[in-house]
Amino acid sequence: MSAVLPLFGSWVATVLAYYFARENLNAATTSVSALVGTQRKLGLDNIPVTYKMIERSRIIALSDQFPAIQDAQLKDVASYMKDRAVRRSPVLDDRGAITHMVHLSTIDQYIRDQVATGKALDGLKFADLLGVPALKIVLEQSFEIVGEGSTLHDVKEKMRQNPICEDVFVTRTGVADEPVLGWITDNAVLSVEA
């Protein structure tokens, strides 16, 4: 009896573990399926911007590194962005409001064009980008602003209305001179739609 009782106990424990593990797996699968189904039913108009935005503390803003961005050398700005593996980065003023959206591709193209005409790389500054009317428009108008109570539908609508917009910044009430609370890229909206 002393040899059979432990064997019988192990067998009962194994059967119970199998039964409850199977039940837990079924319950977990059902919960996940229901959650995914609910998420698919949610449209962009039901998802708040605060759900998908990059919070200010995680935004790599050029103004954090270059407080006097106008005087910053373009090679340093490009190097800073490349070192942090970002393709675009905002410039914020001293209050934290968005003033410019800088694309690394714009800087690279401008540098190539200027060096090809014989200009020295060390002499190219951020202010030079603003001196080119077409680039000034891109730097100052390729983003939009929404309030923190907005939805991703509002973000998509702002992007649709502005053909050069790839980024929408979130402020408290949606006013441009308020501090940025978060950032939503076009990729974030597309990932929800997919």
Secondary structure, DSSP 8 states (H G I E B T S, - for coil): -TTHHHHHHHHHHHHHHHHHHHHHHHHHHHHHHHHHHHHHH--GGGSBHHHH-EEGGG---HHHH-TTGGGSBHHHHHHHHHHTT-SEEEEE-TTS-EEEEEEHHHHHHHHHHHHHTT--GGG-BHHHHHTSHHHHHHHHHSEEEEETT-BHHHHHHHHHHSTT--EEEEESBS-TTS---EEEEHHHHHHHH-
